[in-house]
């Protein structure tokens, strides 16, 4: 017997909304969180726009003590802790530093890089010979598992506590790692998610690679254009998404609200073979990831109602749609509804998978499909495969049960998860 796994808590820190209420409204209204940033222009970036969540000092003080905030300079950890604590509270649990250690609950919270701002600050101090001025939290703020260390301490989690890192696939992979643990009875609950720092020292390498758009510095909200013929590269973003997942038995026992059920999924790699590279996907591996996810979730391809794609607004969007079409054996009017959260928040890198999983669950629970912004000029190659009405440009209310969410990351790594509307 394997345990059924459900979602009982959500938290999000996004460029277009911090907190569930604000983020949900932004999704429904198609509100973009992408803005112009003078510091990127001053540093001679080609792409001078990006998505950065707005967190005030007052909001920070609700999650961290003054002592914790002294010398704190890690945006990714900040975002992850806010989203994680919000998800924990949303699931009906208290945050109490004196609480009993909870051996039934663990945490898988991923990131790409951690504390880049803090690391840069530390380098300058070291170069000046001020090693004693680095402070006692430099290691915690810059180690990859910093976000997991902070969160598990805040919540007193005693099961597996781990940080994973798989580029853009990180958040979706974190959810599936937690899912496996609950399904196999090794934990009752898992807090899962991912986060990403913001700013030039995270985004600079992508600008140098010429994979970010440079055509919309004067019109930031038009910059992120997934599936568009005039897409010219992704817009960088940052933030965090978090979900509390637990066994159905545990959720029912404590009378928790249930957002959706996690049916299963698949994680794999294309091995940088058959067209796959460090930065491009192996199409066969992507299709295998999708079909194996369906198999593991016991879902027929015809039962997928909605897809929340990876869809970054690069030249690979057409290939992704082709992979979905071939893996599901569906096209035209038979193709599922599909959208890309990145049209509203940009590509939030390691945070993308978790943030988009939260967006997927919100849409499934509230029964709407968020609009695809900036997709008026649908790419001709995509039009050959997908009926135009299947890509909503405004909020679309629809009665649906199964949503597929996928993430495809640098290093040729893939993850796909199937969510289902929960019914008693």
C-alpha positions in Angstrom: 0.0 0.0 0.0 1.2 3.5 -0.9 -0.1 6.7 0.6 -2.1 9.2 -1.3 -0.5 12.6 -1.2 -2.4 15.9 -1.0 -1.5 19.6 -0.8 -2.6 21.4 2.3 -0.5 24.6 2.4 0.7 27.2 -0.1 3.1 30.1 0.1 4.6 32.4 -2.6 6.9 35.3 -3.0 6.5 36.5 -6.6 7.4 39.6 -8.6 3.7 40.2 -9.2 2.5 39.4 -5.7 3.8 38.4 -2.2 1.4 36.1 -0.5 -1.4 33.9 -1.8 -4.1 36.6 -2.0 -2.0 39.0 -4.0 -0.5 36.3 -6.2 -3.9 34.8 -7.0 -5.4 38.2 -7.9 -2.4 38.9 -10.2 -2.8 35.5 -11.9 -6.5 36.1 -12.5 -6.0 39.7 -13.8 -2.9 38.9 -15.8 -0.8 41.4 -13.9 2.9 41.5 -14.7 5.6 42.0 -12.0 8.4 42.9 -14.5 10.0 46.3 -14.1 12.9 48.3 -15.3 16.1 48.3 -13.1 18.5 51.2 -13.3 21.3 49.2 -11.7 21.2 46.8 -14.7 21.5 49.7 -17.1 24.4 51.2 -15.1 26.2 47.8 -15.3 25.8 47.8 -19.1 23.4 44.9 -19.2 21.7 44.3 -22.5 18.5 43.2 -20.6 17.6 45.9 -18.1 14.3 44.5 -16.9 13.5 41.8 -14.4 11.0 40.5 -11.8 11.9 41.3 -8.1 9.3 40.7 -5.3 8.6 43.7 -3.1 9.2 42.9 0.6 9.2 45.8 3.1 11.3 46.0 6.2 8.0 45.8 8.1 7.2 42.5 6.4 10.7 41.1 7.1 10.3 41.8 10.8 7.3 39.4 10.9 9.5 36.5 9.9 12.9 37.3 11.4 14.1 38.8 14.7 16.2 42.0 14.7 19.2 39.8 15.6 18.6 37.5 12.6 18.3 40.5 10.3 21.6 42.1 11.5 24.1 41.6 8.7 21.5 39.6 6.7 21.9 40.0 2.9 20.6 36.9 1.1 17.5 37.6 -1.0 16.9 34.0 -1.9 16.9 32.8 1.7 14.6 35.7 2.6 12.1 34.8 -0.1 12.3 31.1 0.7 11.7 31.6 4.4 8.7 33.9 3.8 7.1 31.5 1.4 7.9 28.5 3.5 6.5 30.0 6.8 3.4 31.2 4.9 2.8 27.7 3.5 3.3 26.2 7.0 0.8 28.6 8.5 -1.6 28.1 5.6 -1.6 24.4 6.3 -2.8 25.1 9.9 0.4 24.9 11.9 1.9 27.4 14.3 5.4 28.8 14.2 6.9 28.5 17.6 10.7 28.4 18.3 10.0 26.4 21.5 7.7 23.8 19.8 8.4 20.1 20.0 10.7 18.7 17.4 8.5 17.2 14.6 10.0 13.9 13.4 7.0 13.3 11.1 7.7 16.4 8.9 10.7 17.0 6.7 11.8 19.7 4.2 13.1 19.6 0.6 13.8 23.2 -0.4 15.9 23.9 -3.4 18.0 26.8 -4.8 20.5 27.5 -7.6 22.9 29.8 -5.9 22.6 31.1 -2.3 23.5 34.4 -0.8 25.3 35.8 -3.8 25.0 39.4 -2.4 26.4 38.2 0.9 29.2 36.4 -0.8 30.2 39.5 -2.8 30.1 41.5 0.5 32.3 38.9 2.1 34.8 39.0 -0.7 35.3 42.7 -0.4 35.9 42.5 3.3 38.4 39.7 2.9 40.2 41.6 0.1 40.6 44.4 2.6 42.0 42.1 5.3 38.8 42.3 7.4 38.2 38.6 8.0 37.0 39.3 11.6 34.3 41.5 10.2 32.7 38.8 8.1 30.2 38.0 10.8 28.9 34.8 12.2 26.2 34.1 9.6 28.3 34.3 6.4 28.5 30.5 6.1 24.7 30.0 6.7 23.8 32.7 4.2 26.1 31.5 1.4 25.9 27.7 1.8 23.6 25.9 -0.7 21.5 24.5 2.1 21.2 27.8 3.9 17.5 28.1 3.1 16.8 24.6 4.5 18.8 25.3 7.6 16.9 28.5 8.3 13.5 27.1 7.6 13.9 23.8 9.5 15.1 25.7 12.5 12.2 28.1 12.4 9.7 25.3 12.2 11.4 22.5 14.2 11.4 19.9 11.5 13.0 16.5 12.3 12.5 14.4 9.3 14.8 14.6 6.2 15.9 18.2 5.7 17.7 18.7 2.3 18.4 21.3 -0.3 18.3 20.1 -4.0 19.6 22.0 -7.0 18.7 21.2 -10.6 18.6 24.5 -12.3 15.1 25.5 -13.6 13.8 22.0 -12.6 14.7 22.5 -8.9 11.3 23.3 -7.5 9.3 20.6 -9.4 11.9 18.1 -8.5 11.8 19.1 -4.8 8.0 18.5 -4.8 8.5 15.0 -6.3 11.2 14.1 -3.8 8.9 15.0 -1.0 6.1 13.1 -2.7 8.1 9.9 -2.9 9.0 10.2 0.8 5.3 10.5 1.9 4.0 8.0 -0.6 6.4 5.4 0.8 5.6 6.1 4.5 8.9 7.7 5.5 7.2 11.0 6.4 3.7 12.3 7.1 4.3 15.7 5.8 7.0 17.6 3.8 7.5 21.3 3.2 8.8 21.5 -0.4 9.7 24.4 -2.7 12.5 26.4 -4.1 13.9 30.0 -4.2 16.2 32.2 -6.2 18.2 35.3 -5.4 17.7 38.4 -7.5 20.1 40.9 -9.0 23.0 41.5 -11.4 25.4 39.0 -9.8 22.8 36.2 -10.5 21.6 37.4 -13.8 24.8 38.6 -15.4 25.9 35.3 -16.7 22.6 34.8 -18.6 23.0 38.3 -20.1 26.5 37.4 -21.3 25.0 34.3 -22.9 22.5 36.4 -24.8 19.5 34.4 -23.8 17.7 37.3 -22.2 15.6 39.8 -24.1 17.1 43.2 -24.8 14.2 44.6 -26.9 11.9 45.7 -24.2 13.9 47.9 -21.8 11.4 50.7 -22.4 8.3 48.5 -22.1 9.1 46.0 -19.3 5.7 44.3 -19.1 5.8 43.4 -22.7 9.2 41.7 -22.4 8.2 38.1 -21.3 6.6 36.6 -24.4 6.3 32.8 -24.1 5.0 31.2 -27.3 5.1 34.5 -29.2 6.6 34.9 -32.7 8.4 38.0 -31.4 9.8 36.4 -28.3 13.5 37.4 -28.1 14.7 35.7 -24.9 13.6 35.3 -21.3 13.2 38.0 -18.7 15.0 37.2 -15.4 13.0 36.9 -12.2 13.3 35.9 -8.6 11.3 34.8 -5.6 10.1 31.5 -4.0 7.3 29.1 -3.9 6.4 26.6 -1.2 3.9 23.8 -0.6 3.0 21.6 2.3 2.2 18.1 1.1 1.1 15.3 3.3 -0.6 11.9 3.3 -4.3 12.0 2.8 -4.7 10.1 6.0 -2.8 12.8 8.0 -4.8 15.6 6.3 -8.1 14.0 7.0 -7.2 13.1 10.6 -6.5 16.7 11.5 -9.3 18.2 9.4 -7.0 20.2 7.0 -8.2 21.9 3.9 -7.0 20.2 0.8 -6.1 22.2 -2.3 -5.4 19.3 -4.7 -3.9 15.8 -4.9 -0.5 15.0 -6.2 -0.9 12.0 -8.4 2.7 11.4 -9.3 5.4 12.4 -11.7 8.8 11.7 -13.2 12.3 13.1 -13.0 14.9 12.3 -15.6 17.8 13.5 -17.7 18.6 13.7 -21.3 22.2 13.1 -20.6 23.2 15.8 -23.1 22.8 13.3 -25.9 20.6 13.2 -29.1 20.5 17.0 -29.4 20.6 17.7 -25.7 23.3 20.0 -24.4 24.1 21.9 -21.2 21.5 24.5 -22.3 19.2 22.6 -24.7 16.9 19.6 -24.0 17.1 16.2 -25.5 13.6 15.9 -27.0 13.3 12.2 -26.5 14.1 12.5 -22.8 11.5 15.3 -22.4 8.8 13.2 -24.1 9.8 10.2 -22.0 9.6 12.3 -18.8 6.0 13.3 -19.7 4.9 9.8 -20.7 6.5 8.2 -17.6 4.9 10.9 -15.4 1.5 9.9 -16.8 2.2 6.2 -16.2 3.4 6.8 -12.7 0.4 8.9 -11.9 -2.0 6.4 -13.6 -3.3 9.1 -15.9 -4.2 8.7 -19.5 -3.0 11.3 -22.0 -6.6 12.1 -22.9 -7.3 13.0 -19.2 -4.9 16.0 -19.1 -7.0 19.1 -19.2 -4.4 21.8 -18.7 -0.7 22.2 -19.0 1.4 24.7 -17.1 4.5 24.7 -19.3 8.1 25.5 -18.8 7.9 27.9 -21.8 10.6 30.5 -21.2 10.1 32.8 -24.2 13.1 31.5 -26.1 13.5 29.6 -29.4 12.9 26.4 -27.4 9.2 27.1 -26.9 8.2 25.6 -30.2 10.2 22.5 -29.4 8.5 22.2 -26.1 5.0 22.4 -27.6 6.1 19.8 -30.2 7.3 17.5 -27.4 4.0 17.9 -25.5 2.0 17.2 -28.6 4.0 14.0 -29.5 4.1 12.7 -25.9 0.3 13.2 -25.4 -0.5 12.3 -29.1 -2.8 15.4 -29.1 -2.9 18.4 -31.4 -5.2 21.1 -32.7 -8.5 21.4 -30.8 -7.7 18.2 -29.0 -4.5 19.8 -27.4 -5.0 20.6 -23.7 -5.3 24.2 -22.6 -1.8 25.5 -21.9 -0.3 28.6 -20.3 3.0 29.9 -19.0 3.3 31.7 -15.7 6.5 33.2 -16.9 4.6 35.7 -19.0 3.7 37.4 -15.7 6.8 36.9 -13.5 9.6 36.2 -15.9 11.9 33.2 -15.6 12.6 32.9 -11.9 15.4 30.4 -12.4 15.6 27.9 -9.5 12.4 29.3 -8.0 10.5 28.8 -11.2 9.3 25.2 -10.7 8.0 25.8 -7.2 6.4 29.1 -8.0 4.7 27.7 -11.0 3.5 24.6 -9.1 1.9 27.0 -6.6 0.3 28.8 -9.5 -0.9 25.5 -11.0 -2.5 24.4 -7.7 -4.2 27.8 -7.3 -5.7 27.5 -10.8 -6.8 24.0 -10.2 -8.3 24.7 -6.8 -10.1 27.9 -7.9 -11.0 26.5 -11.4 -9.5 29.2 -13.7 -6.8 29.3 -16.3 -4.5 32.3 -16.0 -3.9 34.3 -19.1 -0.8 34.2 -21.3 0.4 37.8 -21.5 2.1 39.1 -24.7 1.0 36.1 -26.8 -1.1 38.0 -29.4 1.2 37.0 -32.1 1.4 33.2 -31.5 4.4 31.6 -33.1 3.4 30.0 -36.5 5.0 26.7 -35.6 2.9 26.5 -32.5 -0.2 27.4 -34.4 0.3 24.3 -36.5 0.0 22.2 -33.3 -2.3 24.0 -30.9 -5.7 25.6 -31.5 -5.5 29.3 -30.7 -8.3 29.1 -28.2 -6.3 26.6 -26.2 -3.9 29.4 -25.1 -6.1 31.9 -23.2 -5.2 35.6 -23.3 -7.5 36.5 -20.5 -8.7 34.7 -17.4 -10.6 31.6 -18.5 -13.1 29.9 -16.2 -13.2 26.2 -16.9 -14.3 23.0 -15.3 -11.1 20.8 -15.2 -9.7 18.0 -13.1 -6.1 17.2 -14.2 -3.2 19.6 -14.7 0.3 18.7 -15.8 3.2 20.9 -14.7 6.7 20.4 -16.2 10.1 22.0 -15.8 13.1 21.6 -18.0 16.5 22.9 -16.8 20.1 23.7 -17.7 22.1 20.5 -17.7 19.4 18.7 -19.7 17.3 17.7 -16.6 13.5 17.3 -16.6 10.6 17.0 -14.2 6.9 16.6 -14.7 4.2 16.3 -12.1 0.4 15.6 -12.3 -2.1 17.4 -10.0 -5.7 16.6 -9.7 -8.7 18.5 -8.3 -9.5 16.9 -4.9 -12.9 15.5 -4.4 -14.2 13.9 -1.2 
